[in-house]
């Protein structure tokens, strides 16, 4: 499925793959950019393509969080970056993120193919996606994902997954001062 980048998506800050307005990539390419390199611009483009707006996607995210019993979570945007002063903020707990990780791994285990990818080509090889979880993947035996996040106010965050001796581990750390 082709995803066309909106002007709004092309202006996202934070981690990105520098999508240009009207640039088109497949949904699979956009997902890889988001899952491997935490591309906020790809997250916005995907959200807009799925529901027509980031606002509508956030509503779906919050509804799904409620369905999963993530009682302390409230999403304010699709990318996790800080919101403007006076606007609702993204709020969650380690327990809620662990619930989300477990659900994702249970229902969509194929996600580990991308979340364990260390680097991948993008833009026909002109850009390299580097996993934001690279150090963990390189140093922890059995590591295969899942996702990191960072901004000045939230600090370093990770939902880490590993498989050892047929046992799945999920660990979540929020608000760490360093990687």
N, C-alpha and C positions, 0 to 999 in steps of 0.2 A: 504494500500500500504506500503510495507516495505521500509524503508530508511536505507541504510548502511552508517555509518560514515566514511568519508575519513580521511586520516592523517591530511590534512589541517584543517578540521572542528574540529578535536580532540585537536588542538593546539590553539583554539581561547581563548582570554583573556576576561576580564570583567565578567559580570554575565554569569554563565554557569551551566550546569548539569553534567559536567565532562564526556562527551562522550569519549569513547575509540575508537581507530582506529578499524574499521570493526565491531563495535557494531551496532546492528540492532534494530530499534524501528519502530512502525507504523508511518505513516504520522500524524495520529491523536495524538499520544503521543508526537511527536516532536512539533506539533503546540501548544499543551497544555504547553509544557516546554517553548516555545518562548512567548506565550501570557500571561502566568501566571508569570513566573519567569524571563522573559527577557533573556532567554538562547541564547547567541550569537553563541555557538557551534551548537545548534539546527537550528538557522537561516541559518547558512552556509550549514549544511547538507541538509536542505530543498531546498535551492537555487540550490545546485549542483544536487540534484535529479530531480528538475523540468526542468532545462535548460541545465544541464551538466557543468555549471561553475557559479561562483558568478558574473563574469564579464557580462555574458549574462543576468543574472537575473537583475543586476543593469541597463542594457540597457532597459529591459522591465519596470522596476520601473520608470525610467526617461520618457519613452514614455507614460506611464499611467499618470504620474504627469502632463505632457503637455496636455493630453486629458482632464484632470480634471480642467485645467486652473490654475494649481499651477505654476505660472509664475516665482516665486522667488526661486523655489526648484531645487536643483541638487543633486542627490544621488551619492555618491562615492563608497559606499559599502552596503552590505545587513544588517549589524548589527549596524551601527551608531557610532562605535568606531572611535577615531581619526585616520587619515591616516598618513603615513610617511611624513616627511618634504619634501616639493617640489611636493608632489602629490596633485591632486584635493581633496577638502574637501567636506563633506556633508554640504549643505547650505539650509536653509528653513526659513520660517516666521511662526508666530502664525496663521495668516490668512490661509496660505497654509495647515498647519496641521489641522485646523478646517475644511477646505474643504475635506481633506482626511478622517477625522473622520466621517463627515456627509455622505460621499459616502459609507464608510464601514458600517455604521449603517443602511443606507437606503437599500443597496443591500444585506447585510449579517447580519441581526439583531441577528442571532444566535451566533455571536461572543460574545455577552454579557454573554452567559452561562459560557465561560471561563474567560473573563476579570473581572467578578464579583466573581469568585471563590477565596476564601481566601487562602486555602491550598489544595493540592491534592497529592496523592501518585504518585511516579515515580519509575521506576526500581523495579517493583513488591513490592512497599512499603518500599524499602530499602533507599529511598531518598524522601524527602518531598519538593514539589514545594511550595514556599511561594510567594504570590503575591507582586510584587514591589509597588503596589498601596494600600497596606493593610491599612495603617492609614486612607487614604481617604475613603476607603470602610467601615471602622469601625465607622467613625465619622460624615460623611456627609449623611444626610437623603436622601434616594433615589439613592445614588451612585451605579453605576453598571459597571464602567470601566473608562478609556479605556487603557491607556498605559503611562508608565513613561520612562524616560531615564536619564542617568547621566554619565558624565565623567569630569575630572578636567577642561578641557577647556570650555565645553558647560554648565557646572554646572547642576542644577536640572531642569528637564523639565517634563511637564505632559500635556497630552490631556485627560481631565477629562469629564466624562459623568454622568448624573443623570436624573432620571425620577421622576417628581413630578406632581401630579394631571393631568396626561395624557399629560404633556408637557415635551419634551426632551430638555435638556440643554447640551451644549458642551462648555467647557472653555479650553483654551490653555495658558499655562504659560511657557516661555522659559527663561533660564539663571538665575534662582533663586539661591540665595546663600545658601538656606536651603530647606529641604523637606517641 
